[in-house]
Amino acid sequence: MIKFTKEKVYQERQFSEKHLALFLMMNQWVKVKQSGKNLSSYFEKKGYKNIAIYGMNHVGRTLWEELKDMQVEVIYGIDQDADRIDLDMDVVSADGPLKGVDAVVVTAITFFNEIQEKLGEQLECPIVSLEDVLYELDMEKFVNQNVTENQ
């Protein structure tokens, strides 16, 4: 018989909630792509030409791939496990010195406030959540639609 402790149940619930949030964010990304938009347009509109990506696991790598041939250049990645990541770009630890960029995009679905605070100690640029970027791009569709209908 398997025995579950309160701690184990709590950990499993946290793990499940994190993956649900990740699924919902990736689903939002698909919706943005299906509407014909790409993330580059958001960054270009904000004037972000050189960015860093925080979190170089699945989501960070997907963002990097999407931006590869766009006007927005990913200067480097930031990850807690920087020394274990093998990519054709610089990946550094958040503890090390960070080069200046126009913005940092945080792909991590949890602990955004803590990450933002830590990066803000070293950088003077906006630190934005990928999740917020995706929902803002989707909201543009409704804003533009309402403006057109009201004219």
Secondary structure, 3 states (H helix, E strand, C coil): CCCCCHHHHHHHHHHHHHHHHHHHHHHHHHHHHHCCCCHHHHHHHHCCCEEEEECCCHHHHHHHHHHCCCCCEEEEEECCCHHHCCCCCCEECCCCCCCCCCEEEECCCCCHHHHHHHHHCCCCCCEEEHHHHHHHHHHHHHHHHHHHHHC
